[in-house]
Amino acid sequence: MRRTVSCLIALLVLLFGAADAAQPPAVGAKAPDIRLKTGDGTELALSSYLGKKHVLLTFLAGGGYYNSRIAARLRCERDRLAGYDAEAVVVYPGSGKADRFYGVKYGKSALTLHDLDGRAYAAYGLAMRGEGKGTWATFFIDKQGVVRLRYLMGPRRKNQRRQADLLDIYEDIERTLGVWTVPKGPRKITFRQGVSPPGYGGCTGLQIWPRYKKKETLAGKKTAFVRSGTGGEFIIIQFQDLVGDGRVPRGATVHRAFLRLTTINHASTQKTRLHRMTTPWDIHATFFRAGVKDGRDVPWRPPGLGQAGANFDKAPATADHQVPLTGDVQWDVTDAVRGWLAGKPNHGLAVLAESTKTPDHACFAMPPFMWPDRRPALIVHFEERDGK
């Protein structure tokens, strides 16, 4: 009898309790207001942004230093979000200790909200914490407090990388705000070694190491470093065979193009920038030579690869100076790709570190990396002449 009553009570709780439990707000619904403290103890209410800014609100599936690094990555996106008149706000159930540490390390103000008792998670119908039980979620909320975009990503371990980069969300944000410059209907193609287009093998990426005295190439390495400081390493990368059947048609209009690299380390503060290479090179390239022809070294143009303007453009190829804290990093390379498809020499790009007082490094996956989805990618949005 007692067992029957217990089962009946459990069933009633399951039926009626679930009905009363909050559900994640749907697109078009009003976003619940939350009021929590930041890492420096300041109280912040989501409603304080009403009528002022859009908000990219992200809930992390647990606390700890790893999530603090992701929060720092989102804070580093503030400059980019400012272009959309938006702010990044992060919620996670950790203390302010880790957030303050990374806030100082990355030189960013603390915009992480600490939900120790789970009030905000409950208001948004999300699981708060627990290994494999927390919910990763991101909401884009407009100035009127309405949810315009929603991403529910499930347990932490299965989605940590997808949640960390947020790069595809920016395209959705631009479409939502009506500022996406690609018209409806264009095609998108991703060039990635051994993945797409089928059989593609035109990507080469090399680490250039000035301190590496030997002349052996570093080709074939699965990862490569970009490092600041004297004699720091950098990367040269090239995507060839972009035009043809199953690729970008000749004469197509390129609307947007992005270079995407995946970081392997998770604690870099190193800012990186792109420069267009102006000298041809091959897989045998090192700091001391551009390649090998007929058994002989082919030198770089004087005064060598270490001097900007000689073998790569002095000015950066894009205004994006990314901080590869964790996950994917993306640069807008539309102008470079348009030039290559118009007939300009395609000698690839150099990924260099900005000079800093404190040496640091970022480690990127290269074309031979064991996980194909983390290999370098060139993403091109294009439209053929007849509009196909």
C-alpha positions in Angstrom: 0.0 0.0 0.0 2.8 2.4 1.0 4.6 1.6 -2.2 1.5 2.3 -4.3 1.0 5.7 -2.5 4.6 6.6 -3.1 4.4 5.8 -6.8 1.2 7.8 -7.0 2.8 10.8 -5.3 5.8 10.5 -7.6 3.6 10.4 -10.6 1.6 13.5 -9.5 4.9 15.4 -8.9 6.1 14.4 -12.3 2.9 15.5 -14.0 2.1 18.7 -12.2 5.6 19.7 -11.1 6.9 19.6 -14.6 4.0 21.7 -15.7 4.9 24.4 -13.1 8.6 24.3 -13.9 9.9 27.2 -16.0 10.8 26.4 -19.6 13.5 28.2 -21.6 11.9 31.3 -23.1 11.0 30.8 -26.8 12.0 33.1 -29.6 9.6 36.1 -29.5 8.9 35.7 -25.7 9.9 38.3 -23.1 13.2 37.5 -21.5 13.0 36.9 -17.7 14.8 39.6 -15.7 17.7 38.5 -13.5 19.7 40.4 -10.9 23.0 39.0 -9.8 26.5 40.1 -8.7 29.5 40.3 -11.0 33.0 39.1 -10.1 33.9 42.4 -8.5 30.7 42.4 -6.3 28.7 44.9 -8.4 25.0 44.0 -8.8 23.8 44.0 -12.3 20.2 43.6 -13.6 19.4 42.4 -17.1 16.6 45.0 -17.3 19.3 47.7 -17.0 20.0 47.2 -20.7 16.3 47.8 -21.8 16.2 50.5 -24.4 20.0 50.8 -24.4 21.7 47.7 -25.8 21.0 44.2 -27.1 22.3 41.4 -24.9 24.1 38.2 -25.8 23.2 36.2 -22.7 25.2 33.0 -22.2 24.6 30.3 -19.4 27.6 28.0 -18.8 27.1 24.4 -17.7 29.1 24.6 -14.4 31.7 26.7 -12.7 35.4 26.4 -12.4 38.4 27.8 -14.1 37.7 26.3 -17.5 34.4 28.1 -17.7 36.0 31.3 -16.5 38.3 31.1 -19.5 35.3 30.8 -21.8 33.7 33.7 -20.0 36.9 35.7 -20.6 36.7 34.8 -24.3 33.2 36.1 -24.5 34.3 39.3 -22.8 37.0 39.7 -25.4 34.2 39.7 -28.0 32.9 43.0 -26.5 34.5 45.1 -29.2 32.9 43.0 -32.0 29.5 43.0 -30.2 29.8 46.8 -29.8 29.4 47.1 -33.6 25.9 45.6 -33.1 25.2 47.8 -30.2 25.2 44.7 -28.0 26.8 43.5 -24.8 28.0 40.1 -23.7 26.7 38.9 -20.3 27.7 35.5 -18.9 26.1 33.5 -16.1 27.6 30.5 -14.4 27.4 28.9 -10.9 30.9 29.6 -9.9 32.4 32.0 -7.4 34.1 35.3 -8.3 37.6 34.0 -7.4 38.3 32.5 -10.8 36.6 35.3 -12.6 38.7 38.0 -10.9 41.8 36.0 -11.7 41.1 35.8 -15.4 39.7 39.3 -15.4 43.0 40.6 -14.3 44.9 38.2 -16.6 43.0 39.2 -19.7 42.6 42.9 -18.8 38.8 42.8 -19.1 36.1 44.1 -16.8 34.1 41.5 -15.0 30.7 41.0 -16.8 30.2 37.5 -15.5 27.2 37.0 -13.2 27.6 34.5 -10.5 24.4 32.4 -9.8 25.4 30.4 -6.7 21.8 29.4 -5.7 20.5 28.8 -9.3 17.9 31.5 -9.4 18.8 32.7 -12.9 19.1 29.1 -14.2 15.7 28.3 -12.8 14.1 31.4 -14.3 15.4 30.3 -17.7 14.4 26.7 -17.2 18.0 25.4 -17.4 19.9 22.8 -15.5 22.4 24.5 -13.3 25.4 22.2 -12.7 26.7 18.7 -12.3 29.0 16.7 -14.5 27.2 16.1 -17.8 24.0 17.6 -16.4 24.4 21.3 -16.8 22.8 23.1 -19.8 24.8 25.3 -22.1 22.5 28.0 -23.5 22.7 31.3 -25.3 20.0 33.9 -25.9 20.2 37.0 -28.0 17.9 39.6 -26.4 17.0 42.8 -28.2 16.7 46.3 -26.6 13.0 45.7 -25.9 13.8 42.6 -23.8 12.5 40.1 -26.4 14.4 36.9 -27.2 15.3 37.0 -30.8 17.7 34.0 -31.0 17.9 30.9 -28.8 20.5 28.1 -28.6 20.1 25.2 -26.2 23.2 22.9 -26.3 22.8 20.2 -23.7 25.5 18.7 -21.5 28.8 20.4 -21.1 31.2 17.8 -22.4 29.3 17.2 -25.6 29.1 20.9 -26.6 31.9 22.7 -24.9 33.7 23.5 -28.1 30.5 24.5 -30.0 29.5 26.8 -27.2 32.9 28.3 -26.7 33.4 29.8 -30.2 29.9 31.2 -30.9 31.1 32.2 -34.4 28.1 31.0 -36.3 25.9 33.0 -34.0 27.2 36.2 -35.3 25.8 35.5 -38.8 22.4 34.9 -37.1 22.7 38.1 -35.2 23.4 40.1 -38.3 20.5 38.5 -40.1 18.2 39.3 -37.1 19.3 42.9 -37.0 19.1 43.3 -40.7 22.8 44.1 -41.2 23.9 40.8 -42.8 25.5 41.8 -46.1 24.9 38.5 -47.9 21.5 38.5 -49.8 19.1 35.6 -49.5 19.9 32.6 -51.6 23.7 32.7 -52.0 25.7 29.5 -51.7 28.3 28.8 -49.0 31.2 26.5 -49.4 33.8 25.5 -46.8 37.3 24.5 -47.9 38.8 22.1 -45.3 41.6 19.6 -45.9 40.3 16.1 -46.6 36.7 17.1 -45.7 35.1 19.6 -48.1 34.7 19.9 -51.0 35.0 16.1 -51.4 38.7 15.2 -52.0 40.0 18.7 -51.3 43.7 18.8 -50.6 44.7 22.3 -51.4 45.4 23.6 -47.9 49.0 24.0 -46.6 49.9 25.4 -43.2 53.4 25.7 -41.7 54.9 27.0 -38.5 57.7 29.4 -39.1 60.2 29.3 -36.2 63.0 31.9 -36.3 64.9 30.2 -33.5 64.8 26.9 -35.3 68.4 26.9 -36.6 68.1 23.7 -38.8 66.7 24.0 -42.3 64.3 21.1 -42.0 60.7 22.1 -42.7 58.1 21.9 -40.0 55.5 20.6 -42.5 53.4 17.7 -41.4 53.0 19.0 -37.9 49.5 18.6 -36.5 49.7 21.9 -34.6 51.5 25.2 -34.9 52.2 28.1 -32.6 51.9 31.8 -32.8 54.1 33.4 -30.2 54.9 37.0 -29.1 58.3 38.2 -28.1 61.7 38.3 -29.8 62.0 35.5 -32.3 58.4 34.4 -31.8 56.9 31.8 -34.1 54.2 32.5 -36.6 52.1 30.6 -39.2 51.8 30.8 -43.0 48.7 29.2 -44.5 47.4 28.9 -48.0 44.2 27.6 -49.6 44.6 26.8 -53.3 42.3 25.4 -56.0 39.3 27.5 -55.0 37.8 27.8 -58.4 36.2 24.9 -60.4 33.5 22.3 -60.5 32.1 21.8 -57.0 33.9 24.9 -55.8 33.5 28.6 -56.4 32.5 29.1 -60.1 34.6 31.4 -62.2 33.1 34.9 -62.2 31.0 34.4 -59.1 30.4 37.3 -56.7 31.9 36.8 -53.3 29.8 38.4 -50.6 31.7 37.3 -47.5 34.7 35.1 -46.7 36.2 34.0 -43.4 39.3 32.2 -42.3 38.6 30.0 -39.3 41.3 28.3 -37.1 40.8 26.2 -34.0 42.9 26.8 -30.9 44.2 23.8 -29.0 45.4 25.5 -25.9 42.9 27.2 -23.6 44.7 30.0 -21.8 46.2 32.3 -24.4 45.9 36.0 -24.2 47.9 36.5 -27.4 46.3 38.9 -29.9 46.8 37.7 -33.5 46.5 39.4 -36.9 46.6 38.4 -40.6 48.9 39.7 -43.3 48.7 38.8 -47.0 51.7 36.9 -48.2 53.4 38.4 -51.3 56.1 35.8 -52.1 55.4 32.3 -53.3 56.4 29.4 -51.0 56.0 25.7 -50.8 55.8 22.9 -48.2 59.6 23.1 -47.7 59.5 26.7 -46.5 61.3 27.7 -43.3 62.4 31.0 -41.8 65.5 30.8 -44.0 64.0 29.8 -47.3 60.8 30.1 -49.3 61.0 26.5 -50.6 63.2 24.1 -52.6 63.5 23.9 -56.4 65.6 21.4 -58.3 67.3 20.5 -55.1 68.3 24.0 -54.2 67.0 26.5 -51.6 64.8 29.3 -52.9 65.5 32.3 -50.7 62.9 34.8 -49.4 63.0 38.3 -50.8 65.6 40.4 -49.0 65.8 41.4 -46.2 64.1 38.1 -45.3 60.9 36.8 -43.8 61.4 38.6 -40.4 60.8 42.0 -42.0 57.3 43.1 -42.7 56.7 44.5 -46.2 59.3 42.3 -47.9 57.5 38.9 -48.2 54.1 39.8 -46.6 52.2 43.1 -46.6 53.1 45.5 -43.9 49.5 46.4 -43.2 47.2 43.7 -41.8 44.8 42.1 -44.3 41.9 42.6 -41.9 41.0 44.9 -39.0 40.2 41.8 -36.9 42.8 41.2 -34.2 41.5 38.1 -32.5 42.3 36.7 -29.1 42.4 32.9 -29.4 41.4 32.0 -25.8 39.5 28.8 -26.6 37.6 27.2 -29.4 37.5 28.7 -32.9 38.9 32.0 -34.1 37.7 33.7 -37.2 38.9 36.6 -39.4 37.0 38.3 -42.2 39.2 37.8 -45.3 36.6 38.9 -47.9 38.9 41.4 -49.7 41.7 38.8 -50.0 39.5 36.1 -51.4 37.9 38.5 -53.9 41.4 39.5 -55.1 42.5 35.9 -55.5 39.3 35.0 -57.5 39.9 38.1 -59.6 43.3 36.8 -60.7 45.7 38.3 -58.0 48.4 36.0 -56.9 47.3 33.7 -54.0 50.3 33.2 -51.8 48.2 32.7 -48.7 48.2 34.5 -45.4 50.6 34.9 -42.4 49.2 34.7 -38.9 51.3 36.8 -36.6 51.3 37.8 -32.9 51.0 41.4 -31.9 53.9 42.6 -29.8 53.3 42.4 -26.1 55.4 43.0 -23.0 54.4 39.6 -21.6 55.3 36.7 -23.9 52.4 34.4 -24.6 51.4 31.9 -27.3 48.4 30.4 -29.1 48.4 26.9 -30.5 46.3 26.2 -33.6 45.3 22.9 -35.4 46.9 22.5 -38.8 45.7 20.6 -42.0 47.0 17.2 -40.8 45.2 17.5 -37.4 43.6 14.2 -36.4 40.1 15.6 -35.9 38.9 16.9 -39.3 36.4 19.4 -37.9 39.2 21.3 -36.2 41.4 21.7 -39.3 41.7 25.2 -40.8 38.7 26.3 -42.8 38.1 28.9 -45.5 34.4 29.7 -45.6 33.1 31.5 -48.7 29.6 33.0 -49.3 29.2 33.5 -53.1 26.6 34.0 -55.8 26.9 33.0 -59.4 26.4 35.4 -62.2 22.9 34.1 -63.1 21.9 34.2 -59.4 22.1 30.5 -58.8 
